[in-house]
């Protein structure tokens, strides 16, 4: 079934080239090659990002939580409880993050632009975009939870209210900017580029 779909989608490009005048044939061939090249390039960047997150994400998170744990004064009241909560939060974060990164990496790795029908590539990228949206929400929720945990660990809730408002406001703005720029520049820009190229290929097939 997949072989038949593959023939129907990509072979439409060959039929279009055969029916077009020589000048149009060359122009269409260049357009198809450019779309496929851009799509492969954007897909490669997404795979590289997912691979980096999968391989480097866990050591970075472990180092972060280890640093926070070591920075907690052992003489503080409730040190044991704070350390236990920190370890539990870190373990859950690492487990869920590793599972999610592996799942998304496998999905994007199995999208083969040169072998799959255009419709199948489009469907898979739609799912990937939906997962990216879910990931943004989860990252925002995790950031709020981590900020609240750090706030509690450092006893910042004992500071004067104006100081707390300044800290919370600055932290929220900084987190929002980092999350927005990261996903806008490194994830959604490539997803949108791939979607645009897929739509161009669909248009060529239907002309």
ABEGO torsion letter per residue (X at the ends): XAAAAAAAAAAAAAAAAAABBAAAAAAAAAAAAAAAAAAAAAAAAAAAAAAAAAAAAAAAAAAAAAAAAAABBAABBGAAAAAAAAAAAAAAAAAAAAAAAAAAAAAAAABBAAABBAAAAAAAAAAAAAAAAAAAAAAAAAAAAAAAAAAAAAGAAABBAAAAAAAAAAAAAAAAAAAAAAAAAAAAAAAAAAAAAAAAAAAAAAX
